[in-house]
């Protein structure tokens, strides 16, 4: 009789362990997100991580600057000239400055402009593959292989995001309206004075 109870107990324990093992393995299997879910996640990350602050041009209202959503993430506006600036007033490697719209910056690195990160193939990132995009964020190189990304782009921070987050950002950026906007090339420090000379 005791032997029967012992065998029943062992069988019950075996099935209990098996049940929990199967339950845990099912929970640990994460279902991949759909394309729609990836785009939604990317949209959330982009618009809560400060991307608009530099990459979306601004409109100025009585309450201050607001994002111009008709130019969402299109970068520094094509043809917009920079105001004059006395570089000596900035001091040597002590100050950096930006335009009112936060789309152009100057510092010891020269002048940098916020890139067009819409999927426009001629002026944006429309030709960038997902792999190149992730490499850009991880290594801080333009288009994944070119010149260094310049301040104030915090690529070091974005590069720490998970692969899923970066893929989601890419999915979202590829889903938005492409805007043809040719952003100027960066200006090296030795030429910055000519661009910002008093007009």
Rosetta constraint file for C-alpha pairs under 8 A:
AtomPair CA 1 CA 5 HARMONIC 6.46 0.50
AtomPair CA 2 CA 6 HARMONIC 6.13 0.50
AtomPair CA 3 CA 7 HARMONIC 6.21 0.50
AtomPair CA 4 CA 8 HARMONIC 6.14 0.50
AtomPair CA 5 CA 9 HARMONIC 5.99 0.50
AtomPair CA 6 CA 10 HARMONIC 6.16 0.50
AtomPair CA 7 CA 11 HARMONIC 6.13 0.50
AtomPair CA 8 CA 12 HARMONIC 6.09 0.50
AtomPair CA 9 CA 13 HARMONIC 6.15 0.50
AtomPair CA 10 CA 14 HARMONIC 6.07 0.50
AtomPair CA 11 CA 15 HARMONIC 6.29 0.50
AtomPair CA 12 CA 16 HARMONIC 6.05 0.50
AtomPair CA 13 CA 17 HARMONIC 6.09 0.50
AtomPair CA 14 CA 18 HARMONIC 6.14 0.50
AtomPair CA 15 CA 19 HARMONIC 5.94 0.50
AtomPair CA 16 CA 20 HARMONIC 6.34 0.50
AtomPair CA 17 CA 21 HARMONIC 6.02 0.50
AtomPair CA 18 CA 22 HARMONIC 6.16 0.50
AtomPair CA 19 CA 23 HARMONIC 6.15 0.50
AtomPair CA 20 CA 24 HARMONIC 6.06 0.50
AtomPair CA 21 CA 25 HARMONIC 6.24 0.50
AtomPair CA 22 CA 26 HARMONIC 6.20 0.50
AtomPair CA 23 CA 27 HARMONIC 6.35 0.50
AtomPair CA 24 CA 28 HARMONIC 6.18 0.50
AtomPair CA 25 CA 29 HARMONIC 6.41 0.50
AtomPair CA 33 CA 37 HARMONIC 5.63 0.50
AtomPair CA 33 CA 38 HARMONIC 6.11 0.50
AtomPair CA 34 CA 38 HARMONIC 6.21 0.50
AtomPair CA 35 CA 39 HARMONIC 6.19 0.50
AtomPair CA 35 CA 171 HARMONIC 7.60 0.50
AtomPair CA 36 CA 40 HARMONIC 6.24 0.50
AtomPair CA 37 CA 41 HARMONIC 6.11 0.50
AtomPair CA 38 CA 42 HARMONIC 6.04 0.50
AtomPair CA 38 CA 167 HARMONIC 7.55 0.50
AtomPair CA 38 CA 168 HARMONIC 4.70 0.50
AtomPair CA 38 CA 169 HARMONIC 7.90 0.50
AtomPair CA 38 CA 171 HARMONIC 6.41 0.50
AtomPair CA 38 CA 172 HARMONIC 7.31 0.50
AtomPair CA 39 CA 43 HARMONIC 6.07 0.50
AtomPair CA 39 CA 168 HARMONIC 5.78 0.50
AtomPair CA 39 CA 169 HARMONIC 7.24 0.50
AtomPair CA 39 CA 171 HARMONIC 5.24 0.50
AtomPair CA 39 CA 172 HARMONIC 4.38 0.50
AtomPair CA 39 CA 175 HARMONIC 7.32 0.50
AtomPair CA 40 CA 44 HARMONIC 6.27 0.50
AtomPair CA 40 CA 168 HARMONIC 7.80 0.50
AtomPair CA 40 CA 172 HARMONIC 7.06 0.50
AtomPair CA 41 CA 45 HARMONIC 6.25 0.50
AtomPair CA 41 CA 165 HARMONIC 7.57 0.50
AtomPair CA 41 CA 168 HARMONIC 5.88 0.50
AtomPair CA 41 CA 169 HARMONIC 7.41 0.50
AtomPair CA 41 CA 172 HARMONIC 7.89 0.50
AtomPair CA 42 CA 46 HARMONIC 6.01 0.50
AtomPair CA 42 CA 165 HARMONIC 6.88 0.50
AtomPair CA 42 CA 166 HARMONIC 7.81 0.50
AtomPair CA 42 CA 167 HARMONIC 7.77 0.50
AtomPair CA 42 CA 168 HARMONIC 4.25 0.50
AtomPair CA 42 CA 169 HARMONIC 3.95 0.50
AtomPair CA 42 CA 170 HARMONIC 7.07 0.50
AtomPair CA 42 CA 171 HARMONIC 6.61 0.50
AtomPair CA 42 CA 172 HARMONIC 5.01 0.50
AtomPair CA 42 CA 173 HARMONIC 7.72 0.50
AtomPair CA 43 CA 47 HARMONIC 6.09 0.50
AtomPair CA 43 CA 168 HARMONIC 7.92 0.50
AtomPair CA 43 CA 169 HARMONIC 6.80 0.50
AtomPair CA 43 CA 172 HARMONIC 5.61 0.50
AtomPair CA 43 CA 173 HARMONIC 7.95 0.50
AtomPair CA 44 CA 48 HARMONIC 6.05 0.50
AtomPair CA 45 CA 49 HARMONIC 5.79 0.50
AtomPair CA 45 CA 165 HARMONIC 7.73 0.50
AtomPair CA 45 CA 169 HARMONIC 6.84 0.50
AtomPair CA 46 CA 50 HARMONIC 6.94 0.50
AtomPair CA 46 CA 51 HARMONIC 5.69 0.50
AtomPair CA 46 CA 52 HARMONIC 7.62 0.50
AtomPair CA 46 CA 169 HARMONIC 6.54 0.50
AtomPair CA 47 CA 51 HARMONIC 6.40 0.50
AtomPair CA 47 CA 52 HARMONIC 6.56 0.50
AtomPair CA 50 CA 54 HARMONIC 7.63 0.50
AtomPair CA 51 CA 55 HARMONIC 5.98 0.50
AtomPair CA 51 CA 56 HARMONIC 7.72 0.50
AtomPair CA 51 CA 73 HARMONIC 7.66 0.50
AtomPair CA 52 CA 56 HARMONIC 4.76 0.50
AtomPair CA 52 CA 67 HARMONIC 7.37 0.50
AtomPair CA 52 CA 72 HARMONIC 7.58 0.50
AtomPair CA 52 CA 73 HARMONIC 6.23 0.50
AtomPair CA 53 CA 102 HARMONIC 6.84 0.50
AtomPair CA 54 CA 75 HARMONIC 7.09 0.50
AtomPair CA 54 CA 101 HARMONIC 7.65 0.50
AtomPair CA 54 CA 102 HARMONIC 5.26 0.50
AtomPair CA 54 CA 103 HARMONIC 5.00 0.50
AtomPair CA 54 CA 114 HARMONIC 5.86 0.50
AtomPair CA 55 CA 72 HARMONIC 7.62 0.50
AtomPair CA 55 CA 73 HARMONIC 4.66 0.50
AtomPair CA 55 CA 74 HARMONIC 6.07 0.50
AtomPair CA 55 CA 75 HARMONIC 4.29 0.50
AtomPair CA 55 CA 76 HARMONIC 6.92 0.50
AtomPair CA 55 CA 103 HARMONIC 6.41 0.50
AtomPair CA 55 CA 114 HARMONIC 5.30 0.50
AtomPair CA 55 CA 115 HARMONIC 6.41 0.50
AtomPair CA 55 CA 116 HARMONIC 6.81 0.50
AtomPair CA 55 CA 117 HARMONIC 7.36 0.50
AtomPair CA 56 CA 67 HARMONIC 6.19 0.50
AtomPair CA 56 CA 68 HARMONIC 6.63 0.50
AtomPair CA 56 CA 69 HARMONIC 7.47 0.50
AtomPair CA 56 CA 71 HARMONIC 6.37 0.50
AtomPair CA 56 CA 72 HARMONIC 5.10 0.50
AtomPair CA 56 CA 73 HARMONIC 4.32 0.50
AtomPair CA 56 CA 74 HARMONIC 5.91 0.50
AtomPair CA 56 CA 75 HARMONIC 5.68 0.50
AtomPair CA 56 CA 76 HARMONIC 7.72 0.50
AtomPair CA 56 CA 103 HARMONIC 7.66 0.50
AtomPair CA 57 CA 67 HARMONIC 6.15 0.50
AtomPair CA 57 CA 68 HARMONIC 5.65 0.50
AtomPair CA 57 CA 71 HARMONIC 6.48 0.50
AtomPair CA 57 CA 72 HARMONIC 7.33 0.50
AtomPair CA 57 CA 73 HARMONIC 7.53 0.50
AtomPair CA 57 CA 74 HARMONIC 7.37 0.50
AtomPair CA 57 CA 75 HARMONIC 6.52 0.50
AtomPair CA 57 CA 76 HARMONIC 6.59 0.50
AtomPair CA 57 CA 77 HARMONIC 6.94 0.50
AtomPair CA 57 CA 101 HARMONIC 6.06 0.50
AtomPair CA 57 CA 102 HARMONIC 7.79 0.50
AtomPair CA 57 CA 103 HARMONIC 6.78 0.50
AtomPair CA 58 CA 65 HARMONIC 5.77 0.50
AtomPair CA 58 CA 66 HARMONIC 5.37 0.50
AtomPair CA 58 CA 67 HARMONIC 4.58 0.50
AtomPair CA 58 CA 68 HARMONIC 5.04 0.50
AtomPair CA 58 CA 101 HARMONIC 5.40 0.50
AtomPair CA 59 CA 65 HARMONIC 5.52 0.50
AtomPair CA 59 CA 66 HARMONIC 5.33 0.50
AtomPair CA 59 CA 67 HARMONIC 6.19 0.50
AtomPair CA 59 CA 68 HARMONIC 5.65 0.50
AtomPair CA 59 CA 101 HARMONIC 7.99 0.50
AtomPair CA 60 CA 64 HARMONIC 5.48 0.50
AtomPair CA 60 CA 65 HARMONIC 4.36 0.50
AtomPair CA 60 CA 66 HARMONIC 6.29 0.50
AtomPair CA 61 CA 65 HARMONIC 5.99 0.50
AtomPair CA 61 CA 66 HARMONIC 7.21 0.50
AtomPair CA 65 CA 101 HARMONIC 7.59 0.50
AtomPair CA 67 CA 72 HARMONIC 7.70 0.50
AtomPair CA 68 CA 72 HARMONIC 6.50 0.50
AtomPair CA 71 CA 179 HARMONIC 7.12 0.50
AtomPair CA 72 CA 118 HARMONIC 7.86 0.50
AtomPair CA 73 CA 116 HARMONIC 6.21 0.50
AtomPair CA 73 CA 117 HARMONIC 5.71 0.50
AtomPair CA 73 CA 118 HARMONIC 6.04 0.50
AtomPair CA 74 CA 115 HARMONIC 6.98 0.50
AtomPair CA 74 CA 116 HARMONIC 4.15 0.50
AtomPair CA 74 CA 117 HARMONIC 5.88 0.50
AtomPair CA 74 CA 118 HARMONIC 5.82 0.50
AtomPair CA 74 CA 124 HARMONIC 7.57 0.50
AtomPair CA 74 CA 179 HARMONIC 6.19 0.50
AtomPair CA 74 CA 180 HARMONIC 7.84 0.50
AtomPair CA 74 CA 181 HARMONIC 6.40 0.50
AtomPair CA 75 CA 103 HARMONIC 6.46 0.50
AtomPair CA 75 CA 113 HARMONIC 7.41 0.50
AtomPair CA 75 CA 114 HARMONIC 4.78 0.50
AtomPair CA 75 CA 115 HARMONIC 4.67 0.50
AtomPair CA 75 CA 116 HARMONIC 4.25 0.50
AtomPair CA 75 CA 117 HARMONIC 6.95 0.50
AtomPair CA 75 CA 181 HARMONIC 7.57 0.50
AtomPair CA 75 CA 183 HARMONIC 6.69 0.50
AtomPair CA 76 CA 80 HARMONIC 7.71 0.50
AtomPair CA 76 CA 103 HARMONIC 4.88 0.50
AtomPair CA 76 CA 104 HARMONIC 6.63 0.50
AtomPair CA 76 CA 113 HARMONIC 5.93 0.50
AtomPair CA 76 CA 114 HARMONIC 5.33 0.50
AtomPair CA 76 CA 115 HARMONIC 6.64 0.50
AtomPair CA 76 CA 116 HARMONIC 7.27 0.50
AtomPair CA 76 CA 183 HARMONIC 5.71 0.50
AtomPair CA 76 CA 184 HARMONIC 7.84 0.50
AtomPair CA 77 CA 103 HARMONIC 7.99 0.50
AtomPair CA 77 CA 181 HARMONIC 6.64 0.50
AtomPair CA 77 CA 182 HARMONIC 7.65 0.50
AtomPair CA 77 CA 183 HARMONIC 6.59 0.50
AtomPair CA 78 CA 181 HARMONIC 5.65 0.50
AtomPair CA 78 CA 182 HARMONIC 5.40 0.50
AtomPair CA 78 CA 183 HARMONIC 5.52 0.50
AtomPair CA 78 CA 184 HARMONIC 7.19 0.50
AtomPair CA 82 CA 99 HARMONIC 7.47 0.50
AtomPair CA 82 CA 104 HARMONIC 7.99 0.50
AtomPair CA 82 CA 195 HARMONIC 7.58 0.50
AtomPair CA 82 CA 196 HARMONIC 6.69 0.50
AtomPair CA 83 CA 99 HARMONIC 7.85 0.50
AtomPair CA 83 CA 196 HARMONIC 6.59 0.50
AtomPair CA 83 CA 198 HARMONIC 7.95 0.50
AtomPair CA 84 CA 195 HARMONIC 7.96 0.50
AtomPair CA 84 CA 196 HARMONIC 4.60 0.50
AtomPair CA 84 CA 197 HARMONIC 5.40 0.50
AtomPair CA 84 CA 198 HARMONIC 4.69 0.50
AtomPair CA 84 CA 199 HARMONIC 6.54 0.50
AtomPair CA 85 CA 196 HARMONIC 5.36 0.50
AtomPair CA 85 CA 197 HARMONIC 6.47 0.50
AtomPair CA 85 CA 198 HARMONIC 6.74 0.50
AtomPair CA 86 CA 90 HARMONIC 7.23 0.50
AtomPair CA 86 CA 196 HARMONIC 7.56 0.50
AtomPair CA 86 CA 197 HARMONIC 7.34 0.50
AtomPair CA 86 CA 198 HARMONIC 7.81 0.50
AtomPair CA 87 CA 91 HARMONIC 6.95 0.50
AtomPair CA 87 CA 193 HARMONIC 6.86 0.50
AtomPair CA 88 CA 92 HARMONIC 7.52 0.50
AtomPair CA 90 CA 94 HARMONIC 6.80 0.50
AtomPair CA 90 CA 95 HARMONIC 5.16 0.50
AtomPair CA 90 CA 96 HARMONIC 6.88 0.50
AtomPair CA 90 CA 97 HARMONIC 7.87 0.50
AtomPair CA 91 CA 95 HARMONIC 6.28 0.50
AtomPair CA 92 CA 108 HARMONIC 7.62 0.50
AtomPair CA 93 CA 107 HARMONIC 7.14 0.50
AtomPair CA 93 CA 108 HARMONIC 5.57 0.50
AtomPair CA 95 CA 107 HARMONIC 6.74 0.50
AtomPair CA 96 CA 105 HARMONIC 7.27 0.50
AtomPair CA 96 CA 106 HARMONIC 5.61 0.50
AtomPair CA 96 CA 107 HARMONIC 4.48 0.50
AtomPair CA 96 CA 108 HARMONIC 7.58 0.50
AtomPair CA 97 CA 105 HARMONIC 5.75 0.50
AtomPair CA 97 CA 106 HARMONIC 5.35 0.50
AtomPair CA 97 CA 107 HARMONIC 6.71 0.50
AtomPair CA 98 CA 102 HARMONIC 5.66 0.50
AtomPair CA 98 CA 103 HARMONIC 7.39 0.50
AtomPair CA 98 CA 104 HARMONIC 5.66 0.50
AtomPair CA 98 CA 105 HARMONIC 4.35 0.50
AtomPair CA 98 CA 106 HARMONIC 6.34 0.50
AtomPair CA 99 CA 103 HARMONIC 6.54 0.50
AtomPair CA 99 CA 104 HARMONIC 5.65 0.50
AtomPair CA 99 CA 105 HARMONIC 6.67 0.50
AtomPair CA 103 CA 113 HARMONIC 5.77 0.50
AtomPair CA 103 CA 114 HARMONIC 5.05 0.50
AtomPair CA 104 CA 111 HARMONIC 7.03 0.50
AtomPair CA 104 CA 112 HARMONIC 5.75 0.50
AtomPair CA 104 CA 113 HARMONIC 4.44 0.50
AtomPair CA 104 CA 114 HARMONIC 6.27 0.50
AtomPair CA 105 CA 111 HARMONIC 5.58 0.50
AtomPair CA 105 CA 112 HARMONIC 5.26 0.50
AtomPair CA 105 CA 113 HARMONIC 6.40 0.50
AtomPair CA 105 CA 151 HARMONIC 7.82 0.50
AtomPair CA 105 CA 152 HARMONIC 7.55 0.50
AtomPair CA 106 CA 110 HARMONIC 5.52 0.50
AtomPair CA 106 CA 111 HARMONIC 4.40 0.50
AtomPair CA 106 CA 112 HARMONIC 6.39 0.50
AtomPair CA 107 CA 111 HARMONIC 6.70 0.50
AtomPair CA 107 CA 189 HARMONIC 7.89 0.50
AtomPair CA 108 CA 189 HARMONIC 6.41 0.50
AtomPair CA 109 CA 150 HARMONIC 7.39 0.50
AtomPair CA 109 CA 151 HARMONIC 7.76 0.50
AtomPair CA 109 CA 188 HARMONIC 6.59 0.50
AtomPair CA 109 CA 189 HARMONIC 5.80 0.50
AtomPair CA 110 CA 186 HARMONIC 7.34 0.50
AtomPair CA 110 CA 187 HARMONIC 5.52 0.50
AtomPair CA 110 CA 188 HARMONIC 4.57 0.50
AtomPair CA 110 CA 189 HARMONIC 3.81 0.50
AtomPair CA 110 CA 190 HARMONIC 7.45 0.50
AtomPair CA 110 CA 191 HARMONIC 7.71 0.50
AtomPair CA 110 CA 192 HARMONIC 5.87 0.50
AtomPair CA 111 CA 186 HARMONIC 5.58 0.50
AtomPair CA 111 CA 187 HARMONIC 4.89 0.50
AtomPair CA 111 CA 188 HARMONIC 6.57 0.50
AtomPair CA 111 CA 189 HARMONIC 7.07 0.50
AtomPair CA 111 CA 192 HARMONIC 6.36 0.50
AtomPair CA 112 CA 150 HARMONIC 6.42 0.50
AtomPair CA 112 CA 151 HARMONIC 7.10 0.50
AtomPair CA 112 CA 185 HARMONIC 7.63 0.50
AtomPair CA 112 CA 186 HARMONIC 4.82 0.50
AtomPair CA 112 CA 187 HARMONIC 6.70 0.50
AtomPair CA 113 CA 183 HARMONIC 6.97 0.50
AtomPair CA 113 CA 184 HARMONIC 6.81 0.50
AtomPair CA 113 CA 185 HARMONIC 7.33 0.50
AtomPair CA 113 CA 186 HARMONIC 6.41 0.50
AtomPair CA 114 CA 183 HARMONIC 7.57 0.50
AtomPair CA 115 CA 124 HARMONIC 7.49 0.50
AtomPair CA 115 CA 183 HARMONIC 6.30 0.50
AtomPair CA 116 CA 123 HARMONIC 6.74 0.50
AtomPair CA 116 CA 124 HARMONIC 4.80 0.50
AtomPair CA 116 CA 125 HARMONIC 7.14 0.50
AtomPair CA 116 CA 181 HARMONIC 6.75 0.50
AtomPair CA 116 CA 182 HARMONIC 7.46 0.50
AtomPair CA 116 CA 183 HARMONIC 6.67 0.50
AtomPair CA 117 CA 124 HARMONIC 5.26 0.50
AtomPair CA 117 CA 125 HARMONIC 5.48 0.50
AtomPair CA 117 CA 173 HARMONIC 7.00 0.50
AtomPair CA 118 CA 124 HARMONIC 5.27 0.50
AtomPair CA 118 CA 125 HARMONIC 6.07 0.50
AtomPair CA 118 CA 126 HARMONIC 7.03 0.50
AtomPair CA 118 CA 173 HARMONIC 6.05 0.50
AtomPair CA 118 CA 174 HARMONIC 6.98 0.50
AtomPair CA 118 CA 176 HARMONIC 6.64 0.50
AtomPair CA 118 CA 177 HARMONIC 6.75 0.50
AtomPair CA 118 CA 178 HARMONIC 5.06 0.50
AtomPair CA 118 CA 179 HARMONIC 6.15 0.50
AtomPair CA 119 CA 124 HARMONIC 5.52 0.50
AtomPair CA 119 CA 125 HARMONIC 5.06 0.50
AtomPair CA 119 CA 126 HARMONIC 3.85 0.50
AtomPair CA 119 CA 127 HARMONIC 7.65 0.50
AtomPair CA 119 CA 173 HARMONIC 6.57 0.50
AtomPair CA 119 CA 174 HARMONIC 5.25 0.50
AtomPair CA 119 CA 175 HARMONIC 7.60 0.50
AtomPair CA 119 CA 176 HARMONIC 7.06 0.50
AtomPair CA 119 CA 177 HARMONIC 7.10 0.50
AtomPair CA 119 CA 178 HARMONIC 4.79 0.50
AtomPair CA 119 CA 179 HARMONIC 7.43 0.50
AtomPair CA 120 CA 124 HARMONIC 4.56 0.50
AtomPair CA 120 CA 125 HARMONIC 6.21 0.50
AtomPair CA 120 CA 126 HARMONIC 4.90 0.50
AtomPair CA 120 CA 178 HARMONIC 4.40 0.50
AtomPair CA 120 CA 179 HARMONIC 5.68 0.50
AtomPair CA 120 CA 180 HARMONIC 5.97 0.50
AtomPair CA 121 CA 125 HARMONIC 6.28 0.50
AtomPair CA 121 CA 126 HARMONIC 4.14 0.50
AtomPair CA 121 CA 127 HARMONIC 5.48 0.50
AtomPair CA 122 CA 126 HARMONIC 7.47 0.50
AtomPair CA 122 CA 180 HARMONIC 7.19 0.50
AtomPair CA 123 CA 180 HARMONIC 5.86 0.50
AtomPair CA 123 CA 181 HARMONIC 5.84 0.50
AtomPair CA 123 CA 182 HARMONIC 5.13 0.50
AtomPair CA 123 CA 183 HARMONIC 7.43 0.50
AtomPair CA 124 CA 178 HARMONIC 7.64 0.50
AtomPair CA 124 CA 179 HARMONIC 7.55 0.50
AtomPair CA 124 CA 180 HARMONIC 7.28 0.50
AtomPair CA 124 CA 181 HARMONIC 7.46 0.50
AtomPair CA 124 CA 182 HARMONIC 7.81 0.50
AtomPair CA 126 CA 174 HARMONIC 7.07 0.50
AtomPair CA 128 CA 132 HARMONIC 5.94 0.50
AtomPair CA 128 CA 133 HARMONIC 6.23 0.50
AtomPair CA 128 CA 143 HARMONIC 6.82 0.50
AtomPair CA 129 CA 133 HARMONIC 6.15 0.50
AtomPair CA 130 CA 134 HARMONIC 6.24 0.50
AtomPair CA 130 CA 167 HARMONIC 6.80 0.50
AtomPair CA 130 CA 170 HARMONIC 6.45 0.50
AtomPair CA 131 CA 135 HARMONIC 6.19 0.50
AtomPair CA 132 CA 136 HARMONIC 6.06 0.50
AtomPair CA 132 CA 143 HARMONIC 6.30 0.50
AtomPair CA 132 CA 144 HARMONIC 5.04 0.50
AtomPair CA 133 CA 137 HARMONIC 6.42 0.50
AtomPair CA 133 CA 143 HARMONIC 6.85 0.50
AtomPair CA 133 CA 144 HARMONIC 6.45 0.50
AtomPair CA 133 CA 170 HARMONIC 7.04 0.50
AtomPair CA 134 CA 138 HARMONIC 6.10 0.50
AtomPair CA 134 CA 144 HARMONIC 7.70 0.50
AtomPair CA 134 CA 159 HARMONIC 7.85 0.50
AtomPair CA 134 CA 163 HARMONIC 7.72 0.50
AtomPair CA 134 CA 166 HARMONIC 6.29 0.50
AtomPair CA 134 CA 167 HARMONIC 7.41 0.50
AtomPair CA 135 CA 139 HARMONIC 5.74 0.50
AtomPair CA 135 CA 140 HARMONIC 7.66 0.50
AtomPair CA 135 CA 141 HARMONIC 7.67 0.50
AtomPair CA 135 CA 144 HARMONIC 5.03 0.50
AtomPair CA 136 CA 140 HARMONIC 5.18 0.50
AtomPair CA 136 CA 141 HARMONIC 5.09 0.50
AtomPair CA 136 CA 142 HARMONIC 6.10 0.50
AtomPair CA 136 CA 143 HARMONIC 5.86 0.50
AtomPair CA 136 CA 144 HARMONIC 4.01 0.50
AtomPair CA 136 CA 145 HARMONIC 7.38 0.50
AtomPair CA 137 CA 141 HARMONIC 7.63 0.50
AtomPair CA 137 CA 144 HARMONIC 7.77 0.50
AtomPair CA 137 CA 155 HARMONIC 5.42 0.50
AtomPair CA 137 CA 156 HARMONIC 7.39 0.50
AtomPair CA 137 CA 158 HARMONIC 6.08 0.50
AtomPair CA 137 CA 159 HARMONIC 4.77 0.50
AtomPair CA 138 CA 155 HARMONIC 7.06 0.50
AtomPair CA 138 CA 156 HARMONIC 7.07 0.50
AtomPair CA 138 CA 158 HARMONIC 7.46 0.50
AtomPair CA 138 CA 159 HARMONIC 4.17 0.50
AtomPair CA 138 CA 160 HARMONIC 7.28 0.50
AtomPair CA 139 CA 144 HARMONIC 7.20 0.50
AtomPair CA 139 CA 155 HARMONIC 7.83 0.50
AtomPair CA 139 CA 156 HARMONIC 7.95 0.50
AtomPair CA 139 CA 159 HARMONIC 7.36 0.50
AtomPair CA 140 CA 144 HARMONIC 7.32 0.50
AtomPair CA 140 CA 148 HARMONIC 5.76 0.50
AtomPair CA 140 CA 149 HARMONIC 5.27 0.50
AtomPair CA 140 CA 155 HARMONIC 5.74 0.50
AtomPair CA 140 CA 156 HARMONIC 7.20 0.50
AtomPair CA 141 CA 145 HARMONIC 5.35 0.50
AtomPair CA 141 CA 146 HARMONIC 5.32 0.50
AtomPair CA 141 CA 147 HARMONIC 5.56 0.50
AtomPair CA 141 CA 148 HARMONIC 4.54 0.50
AtomPair CA 141 CA 149 HARMONIC 5.45 0.50
AtomPair CA 142 CA 146 HARMONIC 4.67 0.50
AtomPair CA 142 CA 147 HARMONIC 5.39 0.50
AtomPair CA 142 CA 148 HARMONIC 5.99 0.50
AtomPair CA 142 CA 149 HARMONIC 5.71 0.50
AtomPair CA 149 CA 153 HARMONIC 6.73 0.50
AtomPair CA 149 CA 155 HARMONIC 7.52 0.50
AtomPair CA 154 CA 158 HARMONIC 6.58 0.50
AtomPair CA 155 CA 159 HARMONIC 5.67 0.50
AtomPair CA 156 CA 160 HARMONIC 6.77 0.50
AtomPair CA 157 CA 161 HARMONIC 7.39 0.50
AtomPair CA 161 CA 165 HARMONIC 6.02 0.50
AtomPair CA 161 CA 166 HARMONIC 6.49 0.50
AtomPair CA 162 CA 166 HARMONIC 6.35 0.50
AtomPair CA 163 CA 167 HARMONIC 6.01 0.50
AtomPair CA 164 CA 168 HARMONIC 6.02 0.50
AtomPair CA 165 CA 169 HARMONIC 6.19 0.50
AtomPair CA 166 CA 170 HARMONIC 6.19 0.50
AtomPair CA 167 CA 171 HARMONIC 6.08 0.50
AtomPair CA 168 CA 172 HARMONIC 6.18 0.50
AtomPair CA 169 CA 173 HARMONIC 6.16 0.50
AtomPair CA 170 CA 174 HARMONIC 6.11 0.50
AtomPair CA 171 CA 175 HARMONIC 6.33 0.50
AtomPair CA 172 CA 176 HARMONIC 6.61 0.50
AtomPair CA 187 CA 191 HARMONIC 6.28 0.50
AtomPair CA 187 CA 192 HARMONIC 6.01 0.50
AtomPair CA 188 CA 192 HARMONIC 6.33 0.50
AtomPair CA 189 CA 193 HARMONIC 7.85 0.50
AtomPair CA 191 CA 195 HARMONIC 6.93 0.50
AtomPair CA 192 CA 196 HARMONIC 6.29 0.50
AtomPair CA 193 CA 197 HARMONIC 5.67 0.50
